[in-house]
């Protein structure tokens, strides 16, 4: 079996690059919201086990919305632009 090195893969199109950049920013924002976002509340008005189970989905939705509105320029910083 022969294994070839992929090396550096050339970008295919500006549209593809935009999709990849938004995906990276969405993942970054989702992780940041998980770390610093709202915590489940307790007491009579807390969400209980449902809030704990589905809070990650809410963080992903927030991150998706933020990624569409914000340009964090993550790739520009990585590439030195």
Secondary structure, DSSP 8 states (H G I E B T S, - for coil): -------S-----HHHHHHHHHHHHHHHHHHHHHHHS-----STT--HHHHHHHHHHHHHHHHHHHHHH----HHHHHHT-
